[in-house]
Amino acid sequence: MDMTMQLSRTEKGHEEIFNHGHILRPRQRQMLFAIGNGISFGELRDKLPNCTELETMVNDLLQSGFIQAQADGTAAQPAPASIAPPAPAQATPPTASSQPADSLEAGRSYVLEFMAALVGTKSPAYRQMSEVRDLAGFNAVLPMCRRVIAAVASPHQAAEMEAGAAERMAG
């Protein structure tokens, strides 16, 4: 299998992970988690070095419609625009005491959109963030959202979410 082939979850794969699913074996579900919104076959092999059936399982997931592949180095179905930009280095949550309401709402909306795309809307962290009304509440819930994204998707995407929220809060 081509190491540069880009793999990404399809809507069916997303549903398996976050909503209705559980028809796949645990190892296949783990692979869906590892694939996330896009990864090359080589990166997947690096993530799951002890998986002896990697190529077979990827082929099964492709044939079953849980993932899709494109050999030219681009994902066949791009991630939502709010998730696609590369993440800056680790950002810290805003701490200004007089944060304007518009920037708070921009940061909160960004986190909710990011979580909905990766985790779904049934997560307790999503619910708590949707109930945030002030900066103190935002700063209290953001670390939980980061942990959920890191566990479900990747630490890189969690840092990306946090940096994007901080950027929107500052602007």
C-alpha positions in Angstrom: 0.0 0.0 0.0 1.3 3.5 -0.9 2.7 5.2 2.3 1.6 8.6 1.1 -2.0 7.7 0.4 -4.2 10.0 2.5 -6.9 8.3 4.6 -9.9 10.0 6.1 -13.1 9.0 7.8 -16.3 9.1 5.8 -19.6 10.2 7.2 -20.3 6.5 7.9 -17.1 6.3 9.8 -17.9 9.4 11.8 -21.3 8.0 12.7 -19.7 4.8 13.8 -17.4 6.6 16.2 -19.6 9.4 17.6 -23.3 8.6 17.3 -24.9 5.3 16.3 -22.1 2.9 15.6 -20.5 0.0 17.4 -20.8 -2.5 14.5 -17.0 -2.6 14.1 -14.6 -4.6 16.3 -12.7 -2.6 18.9 -9.5 -2.7 16.9 -11.2 -1.3 13.8 -12.8 1.5 15.9 -9.3 2.2 17.3 -8.1 2.6 13.8 -11.0 5.0 12.9 -9.9 7.1 15.9 -6.3 7.1 14.8 -7.3 8.1 11.2 -9.2 11.1 12.5 -9.9 13.8 9.8 -6.9 12.7 7.8 -3.6 10.9 7.9 -1.3 9.2 5.5 -1.0 5.4 5.5 2.7 5.9 6.6 1.6 8.1 9.6 -1.0 5.5 10.5 1.6 2.7 10.4 3.8 4.9 12.7 0.8 5.5 15.1 0.0 1.8 15.2 3.4 0.1 14.9 2.3 -3.2 16.6 -0.8 -3.7 14.3 0.2 -6.7 12.2 -3.1 -6.6 10.2 -2.9 -2.9 9.4 -3.1 -3.2 5.6 -5.9 -5.7 5.8 -7.9 -3.7 8.3 -7.5 -0.5 6.2 -8.7 -2.3 3.1 -11.7 -3.7 5.0 -12.6 -0.2 6.3 -12.2 1.2 2.8 -14.4 -1.5 1.2 -17.0 -1.1 4.0 -17.2 2.7 3.4 -15.9 3.8 6.9 -12.9 5.5 5.4 -11.8 6.9 2.0 -8.4 7.2 0.4 -6.8 9.4 -2.2 -3.3 8.6 -3.5 -2.3 12.1 -4.7 -1.6 13.4 -1.1 -4.9 15.2 -0.5 -7.8 13.9 1.4 -10.8 13.0 -0.7 -13.2 14.8 1.5 -11.5 17.8 3.2 -12.1 18.6 6.9 -14.4 21.5 7.8 -12.6 24.9 7.3 -12.6 25.5 11.1 -10.4 22.5 11.6 -8.1 22.6 8.6 -5.6 25.4 9.3 -2.3 24.3 10.8 -2.1 24.9 14.5 0.3 27.4 16.0 2.3 26.5 19.0 0.6 25.8 22.3 -1.6 28.7 23.3 -2.9 29.6 26.7 -6.5 30.6 27.4 -7.2 34.4 27.6 -7.2 35.9 31.0 -8.2 39.5 30.5 -10.9 40.4 33.0 -12.8 42.8 30.7 -13.1 40.6 27.7 -15.7 42.0 25.2 -18.8 39.8 24.9 -18.4 39.5 21.1 -14.9 37.9 21.4 -16.1 35.6 24.1 -18.9 34.4 21.9 -16.5 34.0 19.0 -14.2 31.8 21.1 -17.1 29.8 22.5 -18.7 29.3 19.1 -15.3 28.2 17.7 -14.8 25.6 20.4 -18.4 24.3 20.0 -18.0 24.0 16.3 -14.7 22.3 16.6 -16.1 19.8 19.2 -19.2 19.1 17.2 -17.1 18.1 14.2 -14.8 15.8 16.2 -16.7 14.6 19.2 -20.4 15.3 18.5 -22.9 17.3 20.5 -23.7 14.7 23.2 -20.4 15.2 25.1 -20.7 16.6 28.6 -17.8 19.0 27.7 -19.8 20.2 24.7 -22.9 20.8 26.9 -20.9 22.7 29.5 -19.2 24.9 26.9 -22.6 25.6 25.3 -23.8 26.9 28.7 -20.8 29.2 29.3 -21.8 32.9 29.6 -18.6 34.6 31.0 -14.9 34.5 30.7 -14.4 32.7 34.0 -16.7 29.9 32.9 -15.0 29.7 29.5 -11.6 29.4 31.2 -12.9 26.7 33.5 -14.5 24.5 30.8 -11.8 25.0 28.0 -9.3 22.5 29.6 -12.0 19.8 29.8 -12.8 20.4 26.1 -9.1 20.2 25.3 -8.8 16.8 27.1 -11.8 15.4 25.3 -10.4 16.4 21.9 -7.0 15.0 22.8 -8.5 11.7 23.8 -10.9 11.4 20.9 -8.9 12.9 18.1 -5.3 13.9 18.9 -3.3 16.2 21.2 -2.4 18.2 18.0 -6.0 18.9 17.3 -6.7 19.8 20.9 -3.9 22.3 20.8 -5.3 23.6 17.5 -8.7 24.1 19.1 -7.3 25.9 22.1 -5.1 28.2 19.9 -8.0 29.0 17.6 -10.2 29.9 20.6 -7.5 32.1 22.0 -7.0 33.8 18.7 -10.7 34.6 18.4 -10.9 35.8 22.0 -8.0 38.2 21.4 -9.3 39.6 18.2 
